[in-house]
Amino acid sequence: MKFGTKAIHAGVSPDPTTGAVMTPIYQTSTYAQDAPGQHKGYEYARTQNPTRTALEANLAALENGKHGICFGSGLAAMDAVLKLLSPGDEIISTNDLYGGSYRLMTRIYAKYGIKAHFLDLNDLEAVKAVVNDKTRLFWVETPTNPMLNIVDIEAICQLAREKGIWSCVDNTFASPFLQNPLDLGADIVLHSATKYLGGHSDVVLGALITNQDELAEQFHFFQNAAGAVPGPQDCFLVLRGTKTLHLRVERACQNAAQIAEFLKAQPQVDQVYYPGFTDHPGHTTAKKQMRMFGGMVSFDLKGGKLDDAVKALSGTHLFTLAESLGGVESLIGHPASMTHASIPRAERLKVGLTDSLIRLSVGVEDVEDLQQDLKHALGQL
Ligand SMILES: *Cc1c(COP(=O)(O)O)cnc(C)c1O
């Protein structure tokens, strides 16, 4: 089955009791049993919920995976992955990553004796130099946030296999429509479904997808034993979102390509970071592992002044100044003070995340209107 068909049909079938075409929101905490232990596969809603089951099957299909396991947020899903580790274990992670992922590793898991190293995962020699017998997990994010660097998934996952290390790819920025890490050798895929999967900025939810039965069993155990589960209404909203994922992401990618070109031509703009540019350092890899180049564009202002960035960020009308990404509406953000404020400034500057860096999540509006909005905002500098 091809992607668009799976997006609409995978995991969902008319409700057996009423024939309802859309998966009902099973707003229940418990299920009747005929006799002790005799039930229809559902006992208690932390453990199983039919709306969640449908979503888990749908997301697994979109990533060409066998098992989907949903959590209350993307970070709760990541928390379940980190629970695979024990004190003394080490992680090697992308050095330019979601601020919340950095915070979870350095502020919470570090306390339990789990050490994270942050490296450029394309530099395999540097990675090999840090790998040791305590390394248990490679944490991969690509395209990276907010610099939109591209990590070669196949290469890093192959190294993981050779060394007997788990690899987890945070596929939030690409969405399963653009990139399928399990096909490239990853053990685990993570999604913040809050972003493209939900797609309408109205829900927070996370998911893990894997082909490995033992990992799925562990994640189901953590899901139930630690209890960070999503509610049925949230599962319903993501299930509704995925039905149009291919349409939304395709349009967002087309718009982003035009916006990136447009920004490059503006006198106030310095660097534009967009993997679709042929001179982007990750362009060849992006072409190899992604179907399109994504809906995210970052750019820097000439002079690099924070004041100018603040002016530009406050001057748009269609681009809403807000955290998050992946919704139908365009958003504009300031990573240094918003999504990446939890990363120390020195660390931020090392990867090029300057005070004037602006990140766009390009939506599915008419691109001419989006360009005009940016032109107006930049004109105020
Ligand atoms: C938003 C985001 C997360 C965290 O997801 P939540 O649903 O907000 O917990 C993780 N990784 C990336 C790349 C994200 O953009």
The ligand as a Gaussian input file, in Angstrom:
#p B3LYP/6-31G(d) Opt

LIG

0 1
 C        8.672000      19.189000      19.914000
 C        9.781000      18.242000      19.751000
 C       10.025000      17.256000      20.705000
 C        9.237000      17.141000      21.982000
 O        7.913000      16.803000      21.752000
 P        6.693000      17.232000      22.720000
 O        5.529000      16.611000      22.087000
 O        6.662000      18.721000      22.770000
 O        7.034000      16.657000      24.078000
 C       11.073000      16.379000      20.462000
 N       11.830000      16.470000      19.345000
 C       11.621000      17.416000      18.432000
 C       12.495000      17.463000      17.223000
 C       10.595000      18.331000      18.586000
 O       10.403000      19.285000      17.669000

